[in-house]
Amino acid sequence: MDFFPIFMNIRNRQCVVIGGGKVAARKIALLLKAGAQVQVVAPELCREVSEMAKTGQIKHYARAFDEKDICDSSLCDSVLVIAATNNQSVNEKVSELAKARSMPVNVVDQPHLCSFIMPSIVDRSPIQIAISTGGSSPVLARLLRTRLESYIPAAYGKLAQLVDGFRSKVIEKFPNSEQRRYFWENVLEGRIPELLFQGNEHAARHALQKAIDEDFSEESGEVYLVGAGPGDPDLLTFRALRLMQRADVVVYDRLVSQGILDLVRRDAELVYVGKERNNHAVPQEGINECLVRYAKEGKRVLRLKGGDPFIFGRGGEEIETLKENNVIFQVVPGITAAAGCASYAGIPLTHRDYAQSCVFVTGHLKDGTVNLNWKALAHPNQTIVFYMGLQAVNVIHKELVAHGLKDETPAALVEQGTTENQRVHVGTLATLADIVEREKVKAPTLIIVGDVVTLHDKLKWFNPNSERTSSFQSARGRRD
């Protein structure tokens, strides 16, 4: 251990910064955030620091550094010193003098001159996580911070405040330290944090008080209806990923990629309920009952659905059943296939010059027909996205042309969009069926119809077969 990790209380304490440039500005901002009284010694200030001086946030000494600033002045009472100048001799002198007086000193980007270093910080106040590489690689520290920030919701700060507000009550109710540990472990792994993360602080407080009053018993089950996006694991939301790590049971369909399944809790029970055209592994009613049954057993159930649960995902039907059976649930939206696949294909769904509206439709209804409002769909300057329409390409072509579109209207098939197996087939309404047969296109495939398809050749950026993309995919696969 090259540096001893420590958190210092500098609220209302004097700190001095030597230097007034952009690097100094970042350090000053951190000191002010921690409540310090910041004194700045610099002949000139950058715009950011100058604004701080004008508004009275800092006190500015408009001159060059002098040894007296450390040894014999009001500044020598500072609890720490930061040197952030572009003059090496000044930085070295500040370090030497501060160390001689046992004043903690940091010289930016020069760890050999420091008695303390500034970590990369994940701030979820009052929770703070400081990351340090001992000054060897600040960039690596920032990358680690970014990774941690993606896993730790901002609301964890509120959770810590909530816990702090109930500490005395818990100590009074559970005098034994083991009892308190058990209580807090169950609370913090249960539903109360989720209520807070959803923004329902009042309900979280009520539930915590109830847990104390009732000696805390095992919580009832819950269902997480989560959109897994179109396939690329990097398109998951932070909340989706967090709930995937909490679930006891995972109920998933065939549109959920293996890369996404690899991110769920390793010891979770996996239940496949995939549905294909005319081949439903589990009927929808059976899925609904399955969710209720597991929740009634006290399980945390993750219903993982490709795309977004409320866009042709039958999520509405599932939560109707949950509501009827008084099962607690929450819904996490996902990036729907239309948005994800179109983006990865380089096809903007709207564009000022090509399409001013966009409509999503399903390629088949509950009874297997394709009874759509074709007159409303067949409009110029409109993009039409067909979900589950692969088996109906002939009908789509026939009806759209019959209602006003031309055979030459651009159309695209995006097969396994956003994944390393993505293929984009571009043609026209008239050639869709031939492309499906010639290229042996298989589900899941999204159909995009409209003039925006002509932008594909110009705007395409994702090529899973390119060396650059393949290297990226391999690196991403190794990260976990």
Order of alpha helices (4+ residues) and beta strands (2+ residues): beta-alpha-beta-alpha-beta-alpha-beta-alpha-beta-beta-beta-alpha-alpha-alpha-alpha-alpha-beta-alpha-beta-alpha-beta-beta-beta-alpha-beta-alpha-beta-alpha-beta-alpha-beta-alpha-beta-beta-alpha-beta-alpha-alpha
